[in-house]
């Protein structure tokens, strides 16, 4: 039993209902110059629903391009959404204007994936952190700002002598700690952590994960933990949502998702054989996995699904009128599949 799975908090801090984010699709050499050249939209996020409870970590996993990061940015209103609702502490925030959302911005923060792009290369670490402190508490004098900066350094286990450095003079792990400290300066309640251990050595990844877990326990934080590293997600998360082509296909307790998955995609993903199995299924059906298109109806995983192929390609899997929705299977587990494992 994972230590993380022992914690359950009934009240949701975040509710996402039928969230959709579609991007315009353009074709042709002059498509960038004329909006009329558009031929539809690409549903990067297409009907995503889930809850995140207070003091909980919900892992969001899936292959690159499945819509994980877009989901996180949409939740924090870093990009407009196409449809659906986002509720924070029960209040609908999707349609708030920038001015209306500004008071909540400090409570909802994001740890960005790109270590270098997240920090201004021309600012010293002290200036980066003091800027965040001043933004959160504009009434503090210089001495109080510095005291708060020291508190942040202590929270992320970073030495004071790093304050005089520029980001380029820090290691990857140190830059990640600075990024986390800057987020903590806003005193957030919910953090979207987008691949927070990417580009780090394994030993440093473990330190960052331990830091995030410690901060959650000390500060009562809630995390949406976005990653493609399944082992890390299983370790740090209380629950896990598995995403495929813009939709959540399975969600449940981390241990059940990892040890007893019900969706064929989840099973393939956790066995680290998704590409191999996809190639085998595609070869057996006479398809190429590399040129398949997103199905317009039914189950989007069907063209790559070994269960679909083994059952002789049943019609309900590709019928637009029978797109599988998340169906509870007990113990907080739900799966979107006509033929769950």
Residue, then its C-alpha position, 0 to 999 in steps of 0.5 A: x500500500x502506498x503511503x500517499x493512498x492512505x490520505x483521503x479528504x472528501x471535500x473537492x477544492x477543484x471540479x472540472x466538468x466537461x472541459x473542452x479546448x479546441x484549436x483551429x486547424x489550418x491547411x495550405x501554404x497560405x493558411x497562416x495568412x487567411x482564417x478562411x483557410x481553416x478546415x475545422x478544429x483540433x480537440x486537444x481537450x475534449x470533455x474532461x471531467x474530474x475532481x481534486x480534493x483538498x490536500x490531495x495529489x491527482x496524477x494526470x498521465x498519458x502520452x505526449x500530445x494527449x492534452x495534459x499540459x493544455x488541461x493544466x493551463x486551461x484550469x489556471x486560465x492561462x488560455x481561454x477554454x472552448x467549453x465546460x466549467x471549472x469550479x474552485x472551492x465551489x465557485x464557477x471561475x471559467x467565465x471570470x474576467x482577468x480582473x475578476x480572477x486576479x484575486x484568486x490567481x495567488x491561490x492557483x499556481x503552476x510549476x512550469x516544465x521548462x526550467x530555463x524559460x520559467x526564470x528571467x535569466x537577467x535577474x538574480x535569484x534574490x530579485x526573482x523571489x523578492x519580486x514574487x513576495x512584493x506581488x503577494x504582499x505589496x505592503x512589506x518593507x525591504x527588511x520584511x521582504x528579505x525575511x520572507x525570502x529567507x523563509x522561502x529558501x528554508x522551505x525549499x532547502x536552498x542555501x542563502x549564498x545562491x541569492x546572488x546567482x543568476x539562473x544560469x549559474x545554478x544546477x537543474x535541481x537548484x533552478x527547480x527549487x527556485x521555481x517552487x519557492x517563487x510559487x510558494x511566495x504566493x501562498x497557493x492552495x492548489x498547484x499544477x505541477x507540469x513535469x516538475x522533474x523533467x530534465x533532472x537526474x534520477x537522484x535530483x528527481x527523488x529530492x524534488x518529489x520528496x520536497x513536494x510531498x513535504x510541502x504538501x504535508x506542511x502547507x496543506x497543498x493540493x497538486x495536479x501532478x502532470x507527468x509521463x513518468x509513470x513510476x513517479x506518478x504512482x509514487x506521489x499520487x493519491x489518485x491517477x487519471x489516464x488521458x488519451x487523445x483529449x479524454x480521460x479513459x480511466x481514473x482511480x486510486x493510484x495503486x489500483x490504476x497501476x496494479x489492476x487497470x481496467x482500460x486496455x490503454x492504461x494496461x499497455x501504458x503501465x507495462x511500458x509496452x504501448x508502442x510495441x502493442x500498438x504496432x502489433x495490433x496495427x500489423x495484425x489488422x493491416x493498419x499503420x499505427x504511425x498514420x492513424x487519424x483521430x477517430x471521429x466517434x466511438x472509442x478513440x483508442x480503438x485503432x490501437x486497441x489489442x482488445x478491439x482487434x482480438x474481439x474482431x472489431x466490434x461495431x460499438x467500439x467505433x459507433x459515434x452514437x456509443x462513445x464510452x463514458x467514464x463508468x464507475x466500477x467500485x472503490x473510486x475507480x471509473x473506466x471509459x471502455x466497452x470491454x474493460x479488462 
